[in-house]
Amino acid sequence: MENKGRYIYGVAAGERAVSLGPIGIEGNEVYTIPCAHFCAIVHSCPAEPYQSGDEETVKRWVKTHQSVLDEAKKELGIVIPMGFDTILQSKDDAISPDQVVKDWLNEDSERLQSVMERITGRDEYGVQIFYTPSVIAKQISEESQGIREIREEMAAKSPGTAYLYKQKVERAVKAEIERLANDWFKDFYARVKRHCDDIVVEKTRKADRNKVMLVNLSCLVAGERVANLGEALGKINNTEGFSVHFSGPWPPYSFVAQPTIATPDAKVESNAA
């Protein structure tokens, strides 16, 4: 199949035409297309998305995408990362795929320059904060006057009636956790935010059966601020009933928009989330 598409890994500053070798997805040759003070990091491909029903294959592709960005950063400096499976193609057979990429770089150069300035000296970090319901429930049961009173009443009841009181305690504890969760989120978010240049609030995900994810953040952090962020997260992690997962550095995917296709001769194919 004729390779009418160009898979875009990312964009680096400077008009450098270089080859990075056969390091791309499925061993494709990765090279740069320079234009308008930037160069796109690409490989030649069919004009269709990378799709597979095999989860391991997709994972391998995504891992390769990341490794290309790592190599490109070593060779070219700061790289604006594009999401996995971003492919530019021409709508007109008379216009070469490389020219389509050049037209995009030229049309989108202002935004690319703005993004480059924003991410220079900064990386993305993931912050997830969890709470353990059993530990928090125990704390609430011990500290809440109302719940203590229900427990005292329960102690004097028959087993059948005590079961109803136990359910009442569980509902009261659950309601209190839900009420407090909003306060916890605001507190932790504020502590993290003061050490970040930007934050994206992500959807929480299901954790293991013993924990609940309360906070899921993508953080853009300057190199000199990472240690302070880590210290702040360490304090949260040392708070009884809470735990933190801190990951990175990663390319700043969450703070980079997909290509803006301003030319009528091109379109973008993407499976990126």
Stockholm file with secondary structure:
# STOCKHOLM 1.0

chainA/1-273         MENKGRYIYGVAAGERAVSLGPIGIEGNEVYTIPCAHFCAIVHSCPAEPYQSGDEETVKRWVKTHQSVLDEAKKELGIVIPMGFDTILQSKDDAISPDQVVKDWLNEDSERLQSVMERITGRDEYGVQIFYTPSVIAKQISEESQGIREIREEMAAKSPGTAYLYKQKVERAVKAEIERLANDWFKDFYARVKRHCDDIVVEKTRKADRNKVMLVNLSCLVAGERVANLGEALGKINNTEGFSVHFSGPWPPYSFVAQPTIATPDAKVESNAA
#=GR chainA/1-273 SS CCCCEEEEEEEEESCCCCEEESCSGGGCCEEEEEETTEEEEEEEECSSCCCCSCHHHHHHHHHHHHHHHHHHHHHHSSEEECCTTEEEEESSTTSCHHHHHHHHHHHTHHHHHHHHHHHTTEEEEEEEEEECHHHHHHHHHHHCHHHHHHHHHHHTSCHHHHHHHHHHHHHHHHHHHHHHHHHHHHHHHHHHHTTCSEEEECCCCCCCTTCEEEEEEEEEEEGGGHHHHHHHHHHHHTSTTEEEEEEEEECCGGGCCCCCCCSTTEEEEECCC
#=GC SS_cons         CCCCEEEEEEEEESCCCCEEESCSGGGCCEEEEEETTEEEEEEEECSSCCCCSCHHHHHHHHHHHHHHHHHHHHHHSSEEECCTTEEEEESSTTSCHHHHHHHHHHHTHHHHHHHHHHHTTEEEEEEEEEECHHHHHHHHHHHCHHHHHHHHHHHTSCHHHHHHHHHHHHHHHHHHHHHHHHHHHHHHHHHHHTTCSEEEECCCCCCCTTCEEEEEEEEEEEGGGHHHHHHHHHHHHTSTTEEEEEEEEECCGGGCCCCCCCSTTEEEEECCC
//
